[in-house]
Amino acid sequence: MQFVAAGEFCLGWLAWSLGHNLGHRWWHNDMLKGKKTFYAHGESEHHRIYDGDGQRLSQRAKDPKELFISFPLPIVGAAGLLLVAAYAAVFGRWNAVPFGLGLLGFMVLDHQIHILFHKRPRLGGVLGWFQRMHLIHHATHDSNYFFVSGIPWDALLHTLKTVDARVPFAHNKTP
């Protein structure tokens, strides 16, 4: 029973991390092409960047609860709940609990860490290493789509970068 629950928790992580990684690839590919759609509307709208670029007050006015600093958590969370409900319909409600904890837990973890990356100028240790990789993602739009919970997908899809000349901060310390 515990093995099954652990497997379903991992399936929840898999659903979130792979879906997030592939969605991010699609989104950034469309942004690079200059498409203006409801999902690809430019970097500042995608993240409402809080990187000390002088836009903090206007961005905060547009998004006072900072729902879009990462992704619209209530909307993405609701979509995640629909996926959990579908899982429950197929595999049973008790099997959906660990699946939902994996999916929604890593969704919230990624969201909170992303906010931290944009609110803190430089983090240390492992979080600093992820933060530098995230800055490479912002500078290149062609690497590091993983966010924190999906780093295996960038490794498997050969888009993982730890150093990039376009991002001087990313050359600093490694964990």
Rosetta blueprint (number, residue, H / E / L):
1 M L
2 Q H
3 F H
4 V H
5 A H
6 A H
7 G H
8 E H
9 F H
10 C H
11 L H
12 G H
13 W H
14 L H
15 A H
16 W H
17 S H
18 L H
19 G H
20 H H
21 N H
22 L H
23 G H
24 H H
25 R H
26 W H
27 W H
28 H H
29 N H
30 D H
31 M H
32 L H
33 K L
34 G L
35 K L
36 K L
37 T L
38 F L
39 Y L
40 A L
41 H L
42 G L
43 E H
44 S H
45 E H
46 H H
47 H H
48 R L
49 I L
50 Y L
51 D L
52 G L
53 D L
54 G L
55 Q L
56 R H
57 L H
58 S H
59 Q H
60 R H
61 A H
62 K H
63 D L
64 P L
65 K L
66 E L
67 L L
68 F L
69 I L
70 S L
71 F L
72 P L
73 L H
74 P H
75 I H
76 V H
77 G H
78 A H
79 A H
80 G H
81 L H
82 L H
83 L H
84 V H
85 A H
86 A H
87 Y H
88 A H
89 A H
90 V H
91 F H
92 G L
93 R H
94 W H
95 N H
96 A H
97 V H
98 P H
99 F H
100 G H
101 L H
102 G H
103 L H
104 L H
105 G H
106 F H
107 M H
108 V H
109 L H
110 D H
111 H H
112 Q H
113 I H
114 H H
115 I H
116 L H
117 F H
118 H H
119 K H
120 R L
121 P L
122 R L
123 L L
124 G L
125 G H
126 V H
127 L H
128 G H
129 W H
130 F H
131 Q H
132 R H
133 M H
134 H H
135 L H
136 I H
137 H H
138 H H
139 A H
140 T H
141 H L
142 D L
143 S L
144 N L
145 Y L
146 F L
147 F L
148 V L
149 S L
150 G L
151 I H
152 P H
153 W H
154 D H
155 A H
156 L H
157 L L
158 H L
159 T L
160 L L
161 K L
162 T L
163 V L
164 D L
165 A L
166 R L
167 V L
168 P H
169 F H
170 A H
171 H H
172 N L
173 K L
174 T L
175 P L
